[in-house]
Amino acid sequence: MLNIDNLYAKIDKKAILNGLSLKIKPGEVHAVMGPNGSGKSTLANILSGKQGYEISGNVSYENKNLFDLAIEERAHKGLFLAFQYPLEIPGVNTSNFLKTSLNAIRKSNGKKELDALEFLKIVKEKASKLKMDEKILNRQLNVGFSGGEKKKNEILQMSLIEPKMAILDETDSGLDIDALKIVANGVNTLRNKERSFLIITHYQRLLDYIKPDFVHVLMKGKIAKSGCMELAEELEKVGYEKL
Amino acid sequence: MREKELEKLKEYKYGFSTDIESIKAPKGLNEEVIKFISNIKNEPKWLLDWRLKAYERLKILKEPDWQKPKYPKIDYQNLYYYSAPKSFKEKPKNLDDLDPKLLETYKKLGIPLQEQKRLNNIAVDAVFDSVSVATTFKEKLTEKGIIFCSISEAIQKHPDLVKRYLGSVIPITDHYFATLNSAVFTDGSFVYIPEGVRCPMELSTYFRINASDTGQFERTLIIADKGSYVSYLEGCTAPMRDENQLHAANVELIALDDAEIKYSTVQNWYPGDKDGKGGIYNFVTKRGLCKGKNSKISWTQVETGSAITWKYPSCILKGDNSSGEFYSIAITNNHQKADTGTKMIHLGKNTKSKIISKGISAGFADNTYRGLVDISRNANNSRNYTQCDSLLIGNKCGAHTVPYIKNKNLFSNIEHEATTSKISDDQLFYCNQRGLNQEEAVSLIVNGFCKEVLQQLPMEFAVEAQKLVGISLEGSVG
């Protein structure tokens, strides 16, 4: 699915990723943990196509060079990023944004675009599973949303788009325990043999609910250690310093 | 290859011109030309005298120069003031007599005039250069006593109404461009809604400049008699030409007691090429008079075209309890410039006005909101609310807000809010990540930004206007 090979990245001449390699197969859930400033968000940004980085190394996505694809083309091909800080767009109705996004992706995959009624039915169903207030759909996109609402809105979009490769960038930060369970549940229902996840987090907490197949520790721009769930538990006990 | 095709698509799609023989007045501005226009239109003597009086006045007026967008001096002697298709020596009685080339032109513009293809429930008056070529749904309107025709026809058939109201809101002494229009105006629309009648359909005029070196000086007059209601919409396009063309229209609205006029504009004149060559100078005077008590005039404008847009659709709130509204979207891209806004003159008691202005600037463009709210001494308990929002795309464009606020009445209130924001790279990235390309993202964000104004448009046009908003900003990022 996703093959990251010896990835280096700099921003304003400052090195952030230093030879990171990671291979994610279809259906696998990988967690990347690491201290502040270790390059976790940079990894998410580069994979989704954010500009402004000086990059070397190879990343292939479904056996194609990921860097040949524009941001929206990556999205069309099933790459999804749940943002750490979802953007506010004043004036743009949430439901309209979700529909426009979903239809753009459907259209690029040769699927029929959904009309307003079809969409509404689906989005309401998905929102209720995430225990989201329907009223949110009529508000301006992320404007005045609480931290938890913003994060749930990202998971709602993920469940609408049903991506092949979902990257969650610290989706758990700022969530209370109930919201955390709901979000984890949202991820778990999407898990299947084809769909892969890359879950970026600081804490083991989220991983208690989403049991990842692999846990990696990112330090100073590269994977310092890889393992299973036990690694996350160990980290929680001893901290990153000891590694 | 694909790039090239895309480039082509992005070009101004109304940029074609119709190859049609025309009758023109001799080039230049003088008494003879004015007499030529008046004569060819078979006008009564009072109107010729009125035009000549305006021309006398024009000689002593100076072109205003206080506006933000500057432009090279216009050579008024090098313009044609009248141009009409040759087949129009006599206005065709019905569409079968109309030159097929003209029918074809309007078809291309998406304004079918033929019976079977007419826009549903919208009566259209089509103006080509200096003359009105056709008005649809006339019979249906006549049943209700509504008059909707070209102003030339109104001058012949309803001279009393024209004489009473023409120039009553924009006098011939007004200002340079308005006075120029009074001297040389050629055609435009005339609407009269009788007492107590609610006009059953949208009335619409479609203006098209075709001939080169031609100014279009249209004149529109709308009168809503007591207790009546009308919604009117104008649309405009012009061919792509390298030179700048002048469009100096006058629009007068009169609302009597308890009457309401809703006037919407979707202005898409040729904006010039991406380097700022060519395009229309859209210097228009639009003014509405809320003459009667409880009357209401509402202006909605979506200004996306023209090299320079310079206009202030205004309301004179004379009748007690009358209200005025101004909803505006002005989009400038590439090298376009706009200096637009409104004037709300509160004269009567308990008068209300509301101004919602959305300015969007991209490329190297410059966008100014300029507006006046003037509450006079006797206008007790009057209120104004103004909201001016500017949105910038990129870092080479400009947005300016110049509100003039005069309150001479202790019991009246004025509120003014203004914001300036920018589409951020992060917002675009977020939209891109959700599958929208750069242009779809900009269109979505900008449509969200101007939603309040788009909602004011008649439903039939709102969708078109939304698309237009997207199209006019194509190529503005990335």
Interface residues (C-beta under 8 A of the other chain):
Chain A: S48 G49 K50 Q51 A70 I71 E72 R74 A75 H76 F80 L81 F83 P86 L87 I89 P90 G91 V92 N93 N96 F97 T100 S101 L102 A104 I105 S108 Q140 L141 Q157 I161
Chain B: S421 S424 D425 D426 Q427 F429 Y430 C431 N432 Q433 R434 G435 L436 N437 E440 L444 I445 N447 G448 F449 C450 K451
